[in-house]
Amino acid sequence: MRNLDIVDYVINSELEKIASVVDQCSDKTKTAYVPSYEEELQRAPKDFALILHDSKGEDLRKFAMYNSELTELNMAFLVTNMTTLPEEIVKTAATNLTCAAKRFKLDVPEDLQKYASTKYTTRIVNTDEIDEKAFHEKTAKAKCKPESTKHALHGKYPINNKKEIEKAAAWFERNVNRLSIDEIDEFVTNMNSVEAPIEKYAELSKTAFSENFYNHLNIRKAQLRDNDEDGAELYNDLLRRADEIGVEKCAYVLEVIDKELGLDEYYGSVIPNAYESTYGVVKTAGVKIGSKLVTTDMIKKANPEDLSVLLGNDVTKELRGPEGLAVLESLPTPIKLELAELL
């Protein structure tokens, strides 16, 4: 029998798989105690979502659900494996796990919603009675589906659909201050590639210093011990050399200094991480209309005929001229809003 629940993966030392699944669970569940196979044998059948019974009369207890942490873990592992398991196993395990989830006030994963139940069902699935034809058809269908090809970080955290993107973004929000600059950059770049930018980082550029860079360094110095003149000098030296070494290198140097002085422990609370502290927004000349920044390039790329319908030929000519932004700024708000929709 293949790995089914968290205990199976622990027994078989599938550490990478465990890490990828557990990473998406709640903080409480991430540190949960996982029982051994022998410990599970001491539990009552009702503590499990599934009991596999074979022709030899042997019973295998799977998907423990006697506390909230194991229930959440085993729902996550069931979601991971459900496309490659017989429907009889999926339905039985999912029905009982979702019922337990309601008891523990846990959110039910979207993939298990159709099985969600307020009542427990029989836990026993006789392996000899599994519909083999239906199972083969299910696995064949699953193989025909394109495999996930896009991930947010290190080949983990798939981002191939809305649900995966939302889950990856939520993980990033919880863990960003434990990531290195390179990891943040990889995550942000990959999210941008699927048009799901991380709002806080979407506009940050490696070519512009944060307008608060100086203040961020001063706050760091304030966290040092009074007699740590050497630590303060590291930040002072970085500030003096900032323009010379450039934005990107400054970010990496700041990260090294923070770690050396132990200030990375304050990321996200007292100080922003090195990425946020260093990188800033490249300011582009333009006119803000609602939430949209209209630039000269955008006006020049617009269809002149569309602009003329809205503004007339004379205003369109002025708008596309050297004083275009000033002309745009002078237009009535309703016209500007219509114009912004055209661009």
C-alpha positions in Angstrom: 0.0 0.0 0.0 1.3 3.4 -0.9 1.8 6.2 1.6 -1.6 7.6 2.7 -1.4 9.6 5.9 1.2 11.6 7.8 2.3 8.5 9.8 3.1 6.6 6.5 5.3 9.5 5.3 7.1 9.7 8.7 7.8 5.9 8.7 9.2 6.0 5.2 11.3 9.2 5.9 9.7 11.2 3.1 11.0 14.4 4.7 10.8 16.6 1.6 7.2 15.6 1.0 6.3 16.1 4.7 7.9 19.6 4.6 6.0 20.7 1.5 2.6 19.7 2.9 3.1 20.8 6.5 4.4 24.2 5.3 0.9 25.0 4.2 -0.7 24.2 7.5 -1.4 26.4 10.6 1.5 27.3 12.9 0.1 25.1 15.6 -0.1 22.1 13.4 3.4 22.6 12.1 4.8 21.7 15.5 2.2 18.9 16.3 3.3 15.6 17.7 2.9 12.8 15.2 2.2 9.4 16.8 4.2 6.3 15.9 2.6 3.3 14.2 2.7 1.4 17.5 1.0 4.2 19.3 -1.8 4.3 16.8 -2.4 0.6 17.4 -3.4 1.6 21.0 -6.1 3.9 19.8 -9.7 3.0 19.2 -11.1 2.5 15.6 -13.3 5.6 16.0 -10.1 7.7 16.2 -9.4 7.1 12.5 -11.2 8.3 9.3 -10.4 5.1 7.4 -9.9 1.4 8.2 -8.7 -0.7 5.3 -9.8 -4.4 5.6 -8.3 -7.1 3.3 -9.1 -10.7 2.6 -6.6 -11.9 5.2 -8.7 -10.2 7.9 -6.1 -7.5 8.6 -7.1 -4.0 9.4 -5.0 -0.9 8.7 -6.0 2.3 10.5 -5.4 5.4 8.5 -5.9 9.2 8.8 -6.0 9.7 12.6 -8.5 12.4 13.6 -8.6 12.4 17.4 -7.2 15.9 17.7 -7.2 19.1 15.6 -3.6 18.9 14.5 -3.8 15.4 13.1 -7.1 16.1 11.5 -5.6 19.2 9.7 -2.5 17.3 8.7 -4.3 14.3 7.3 -6.8 16.4 5.4 -3.7 18.1 3.8 -2.2 14.7 2.9 -5.5 13.4 1.6 -5.8 16.4 -0.7 -2.2 15.8 -2.0 -3.0 12.1 -2.9 -6.7 12.1 -3.7 -6.2 12.0 -7.5 -4.2 8.8 -7.3 -6.4 6.9 -4.7 -9.6 4.8 -5.3 -12.7 6.9 -4.8 -13.9 4.5 -2.1 -10.9 5.4 0.0 -11.1 9.2 -0.7 -14.8 9.4 0.0 -14.6 7.5 3.3 -11.6 9.3 4.6 -12.8 12.7 3.4 -16.3 12.3 4.9 -14.9 11.4 8.3 -12.1 13.9 8.3 -14.4 16.8 7.4 -16.8 15.8 10.1 -13.9 15.9 12.6 -12.8 19.2 11.2 -16.2 20.7 12.0 -15.9 19.5 15.5 -12.4 21.1 15.9 -13.6 24.3 14.0 -11.1 23.8 11.2 -11.4 25.1 7.7 -12.1 22.3 5.2 -9.8 22.4 2.1 -11.6 23.3 -1.1 -10.9 20.0 -2.7 -12.7 18.2 0.1 -15.7 20.4 0.2 -17.9 18.1 -1.9 -17.3 15.4 0.7 -18.0 17.6 3.7 -20.3 16.0 6.2 -21.8 16.7 9.7 -22.1 12.9 10.4 -19.5 10.2 10.5 -19.8 7.4 8.0 -18.6 3.7 8.3 -14.8 3.8 8.4 -14.3 0.3 6.9 -13.3 -0.1 3.3 -12.9 -3.6 2.1 -9.9 -3.6 -0.3 -11.4 -6.6 -2.3 -14.5 -4.5 -3.1 -12.8 -1.5 -4.6 -13.9 -0.9 -8.2 -10.7 -1.6 -10.0 -12.0 -0.4 -13.4 -13.2 2.9 -12.0 -9.8 3.3 -10.2 -7.8 2.7 -13.4 -10.0 5.2 -15.3 -9.5 7.8 -12.5 -5.7 7.4 -12.5 -5.6 7.5 -16.3 -7.6 10.7 -16.4 -5.2 12.2 -13.8 -2.2 11.3 -15.9 -3.7 13.1 -18.8 -3.9 16.4 -16.9 -0.9 18.7 -17.3 1.4 18.5 -14.3 2.1 21.7 -12.3 4.9 23.5 -14.0 5.1 26.8 -12.2 6.2 27.1 -8.6 6.8 30.1 -6.4 10.0 29.0 -4.7 12.6 26.2 -5.1 10.2 24.0 -7.0 7.6 24.3 -4.1 4.4 26.2 -3.7 2.6 25.6 -7.0 1.1 28.6 -8.7 -0.9 27.2 -11.6 -4.4 28.3 -10.6 -6.2 30.8 -8.4 -6.3 28.5 -5.4 -2.6 27.6 -5.5 -1.7 31.3 -6.0 -3.7 32.4 -3.0 -2.2 29.6 -0.9 1.3 30.5 -2.0 0.7 34.2 -1.3 -0.6 33.4 2.2 2.5 31.3 2.9 4.7 34.1 1.7 3.0 36.6 4.0 3.6 34.3 7.0 7.2 33.5 6.2 8.7 36.4 4.2 10.8 37.7 7.2 12.5 34.3 7.4 13.5 34.3 3.7 16.8 35.6 2.3 16.9 38.4 -0.3 17.4 35.8 -3.1 14.4 33.8 -1.9 12.2 36.9 -1.7 13.4 37.9 -5.2 12.6 34.5 -6.6 9.2 34.3 -5.0 8.2 37.8 -6.2 9.5 37.2 -9.7 7.6 34.0 -10.0 4.4 35.5 -8.7 4.8 38.4 -11.2 5.1 35.8 -14.0 1.6 34.6 -13.3 0.2 38.1 -12.9 -0.3 37.7 -9.2 2.1 40.3 -7.8 2.8 40.5 -4.1 1.4 43.9 -3.3 4.0 45.1 -0.8 6.9 44.1 -3.2 5.4 44.6 -6.7 6.8 48.1 -7.2 10.1 47.7 -5.5 13.1 48.0 -7.8 16.8 47.0 -7.5 17.7 50.3 -9.1 16.1 52.7 -6.6 16.9 53.2 -2.9 14.0 53.2 -0.4 13.2 56.8 0.5 13.4 55.6 4.1 16.8 53.8 3.7 18.6 56.3 6.0 15.9 56.0 8.7 15.9 52.2 8.5 19.6 52.2 9.3 19.2 54.6 12.2 16.4 52.4 13.7 18.8 49.4 13.5 21.5 51.4 15.3 19.0 52.2 18.0 18.5 48.5 18.7 22.1 47.9 19.4 23.6 47.8 22.9 24.9 51.2 24.0 28.5 50.1 23.8 28.3 48.5 20.5 30.1 51.1 18.6 31.5 48.6 16.1 28.1 47.5 15.1 26.9 51.1 14.6 29.9 51.8 12.5 29.0 49.0 10.1 25.7 50.7 9.4 27.4 54.1 9.2 30.0 52.8 6.7 27.3 51.2 4.6 25.4 54.5 4.4 28.6 56.4 3.4 29.3 53.9 0.6 25.7 53.4 -0.5 25.8 55.4 -3.7 29.2 54.0 -4.6 28.3 50.3 -4.4 24.7 50.6 -5.6 21.3 49.6 -4.5 21.4 45.8 -5.0 24.8 45.3 -3.3 23.7 47.5 -0.4 20.7 45.2 0.2 23.0 42.1 0.4 25.5 43.9 2.6 22.7 45.0 4.9 21.4 41.5 5.2 24.8 40.2 6.2 25.2 43.0 8.8 21.8 42.3 10.3 22.5 38.6 10.6 25.9 39.2 12.1 24.5 41.6 14.8 21.4 39.4 15.4 18.9 42.1 14.2 17.3 39.8 11.6 15.3 38.5 14.6 13.4 41.8 14.6 12.4 41.6 10.9 8.7 42.3 10.5 8.3 43.8 14.0 10.8 46.5 14.9 12.5 46.8 11.5 11.7 45.8 7.9 13.8 43.0 6.3 16.8 44.0 4.3 14.9 43.7 1.0 12.2 46.2 2.1 14.6 48.4 3.9 16.8 48.9 0.8 14.8 48.6 -2.4 12.5 51.5 -3.3 10.0 52.6 -6.0 11.2 54.1 -9.3 9.3 57.3 -9.6 7.8 57.7 -13.0 6.5 61.1 -14.2 2.7 60.9 -14.7 -0.7 61.9 -13.5 -2.6 59.7 -11.0 -6.1 59.1 -12.1 -8.0 56.9 -9.6 -5.6 54.0 -8.9 -3.9 54.4 -12.3 -0.7 56.3 -13.1 -1.0 57.7 -16.6 2.4 58.4 -18.2 3.5 60.1 -21.4 4.4 56.7 -23.0 0.9 55.5 -22.3 -0.6 58.5 -24.0 1.6 58.2 -27.1 0.8 54.5 -27.4 -3.0 55.2 -27.3 -5.0 55.2 -30.6 -5.3 58.9 -31.7 -8.7 58.3 -33.1 -10.0 57.0 -29.8 -8.6 60.1 -28.0 -10.1 62.4 -30.6 -13.6 60.9 -30.1 -13.3 61.7 -26.4 -11.3 65.0 -26.5 -11.5 66.4 -29.9 -8.6 66.9 -32.4 -7.1 70.0 -30.9 -7.0 68.7 -27.3 -5.7 65.3 -28.5 -2.8 67.1 -30.3 -1.9 69.1 -27.2 -2.2 65.9 -25.0 0.3 64.1 -27.3 2.7 67.1 -27.3 5.6 68.0 -24.9 3.2 69.5 -22.3 0.8 66.5 -22.4 0.9 65.8 -18.7 0.0 69.4 -17.9 -2.9 69.2 -20.3 -4.0 66.0 -18.8 -3.9 67.4 -15.3 -6.1 70.4 -16.4 -8.9 68.2 -17.8 -12.2 67.7 -15.8 -12.2 64.7 -13.5 -15.0 62.8 -15.4 -13.0 63.2 -18.7 -9.8 62.0 -17.0 -11.5 58.9 -15.7 -12.9 58.1 -19.2 -9.4 58.7 -20.6 -7.8 56.4 -18.1 -10.1 53.6 -19.2 -8.9 54.0 -22.8 -5.2 53.7 -21.9 
